[in-house]
């Protein structure tokens, strides 16, 4: 699932639908920003199913899942030896607590005063999570950033930008040989404000 599409970026940039000479560049910018967003958040935001995902127990009542919002939990096992035999499986109805608020934050709670025991890779979870539809504010942040990158790329091509050029490449448009390379990459302020709220801190 793409975070946005070329048509929406072109609309933001006031580029007519009939002008397609920049479409390849815009598509590569969108794909590049998707990869950068995954690195920035240390997770995917698109909905997916994870099987036998491994997590560390922190000795707390809450287990942070990095694929959220959580939409389903089908199996959880705790095993310090990391074998995860059937005998290590929790009874989901009795051993964990879920709620819409906690699902939104990617938190799975133990019932009562129980905790997730401390350990490295001692918890295995089968679950599904992520956004089934990209929220409008996140999509707008990607559109805004892609538009700024596009404008910087055009300025670099025409020699109008003072942006530093080093080794990180967004990509090369086959027809126009665009290449944008920045020394210090950052999300634009308005986009960063939206995307920073998606980072988990537990």
N, C-alpha and C positions, 0 to 999 in steps of 0.2 A: 504494500500500500504506500503510495507516494504521499509526501507531506503536503504537496500542492502540485499544480500543473503549470505548464508553460503559458496557457491562455490567461490564467489569473495574474501571472507576473507581467505579461504583456499589457494587460488591462491597467495594472498599477503604473506601468511605465508610459502609458498612452501610445503604445505601438499598435498600429492597425493589424487586425487578424490577417489581412492579405500580405503583410510584410513578413516573410518567413526566413529571411537570410540569417537571423540571429537565433532561430529556434534551437539549433543544436547546442549552441553555447548556453542558452537558458536552461535546457534540460540537464546539461552537465553541471551547471551551477546548483540546481535543485538536488541532484544526486550527491554532489560534494557536500552540501549543507546537511543533508541527511546523515552522512557519515560523520561530519563534525559534531552534529547534535548528539549522536550516540556516544562519541568520546566525551563530550562536555557533560552529559548526564550520567555516563557510565552505565547506560541501559538503553534498550529499545523502547520507544513509546507505542509502536504499532502492536496491535493485538496478536498474540501468538500462544501456542501451547508448548509448555516445557515438560519434558519427561525425564525423571531421575535427576532433577537439578539439585546441586549440592550447595549447602549453606553451613556456615559456622554457628554453633550455639554460643551465645554470649552470657549465659547465666541470668537471663532476664525473662520476664513474662511474655515479652513481645519478640517475634521473629520478623526481621525486615526482609521483605521480598523485593527484588529490584525489577520485577516485571509487574507493573501495576498501572491502573487499578486492577485488583484481583477480581476475576469473574468466576473462577471455579477452582476448588481444591479437591482432588480426587484420591490422593494418597500421601501420607507423611510417615517417614520412618526415622527412628533415632538409633544410631549404632556407632559407638566409639571405635569399633573395629572396621567400620565402613563396608561391612558385608551386606547389610540391609536385607536380611532374610525376612520372610513373611512374619515371623514372630516379633520383629521389631516395629511393626506397623502400629500406629495409633488408631484408636477408634474415633473417627472424625466427629461423630455426634456427641461423644462424651469428653474427649480430651482437648478439643480446641474450641475457641470462640471466634465467630466472625460477625461483622456488622458493616453496613454500608460505609460508615465513616472510616473504619479501620481498613476495609477493602480499598477505599480511595487512596489511603496512605501507604498501602502495601504491607500492612501489619497483620500477622496471624498470632492470636493470643492463646496461651494455655488457659484452661479453665481453673477456677479457684486460685490457689496460691502456687500452683505448679509453675515451673520455669523450663526454658529450653536449656538443657545442661551445656556447660562450657565444653568446647571441643573444636578441633579443626576438621571441617568437612564431615561432621558427625550427624548431619540432618539431610535427608533426601526427600524431595517434594515433587509430586506431579501436580501441575496447576496450569491454568490459563490466565492471562492478564494482558494489560495494555489497552490503549484506546481503540475501540472498534470503529469509531469515526474521529478523525483528527479535530480537536476543538478549534473553534474559529480564531481564538487569540493566538494559538500556536501556529496555525497556518498563516495568519497575518504576519507573525514574526519572521517566518521563513520567506514570505513574499517580499517583505521589507528588506531583508538581508540580501536576498538574491538580486533585488533591484539595485541596491548600493554596490554590490559586487559587479554587476553589469556596467553600471556607470563608471566605476573605477577602471574596468577593463577597457572600455572605449577610450577613456582619458589616457590610459597607458599606451594604447595603440596609436593615438594621435599625438602623443608627446605632451599632453596637457596636465599630467598628474605628477606630483612630487612624492608619491607613495614609494617607500623603499622596495627594491626588488632583490629577492634572494632566491632560496632554493625550493620553496613550497609551491607547487603548481596546482591550479584548479583543473586544468585540462586545456586541450587545444581544439579549436573549432576547425574542422576539415576544410572549410571554404575560405576562412578569413585569417587563420593562424593566430587566433587570440591566445594570450597567455597572461594570467595574473599571478604574481608572486609577491607575497608580503613577508616582511621580517617579523612583525608582531601582529598576529591575527586576533581579532576580537569581534564579538557580536556587537552590532549597533546598540546604543543605549536603550531605546524602547523595546527592542527584541530581547536584550539581555535581562531586562526587568521581568518579562514574561517567563522566559526559559529558566531563569535562576530559581523560580518558585517550584520547578519540577524536580529539583535535585533533592534526594533524601539525605538526611543528616543523622539518622540514628546510629 
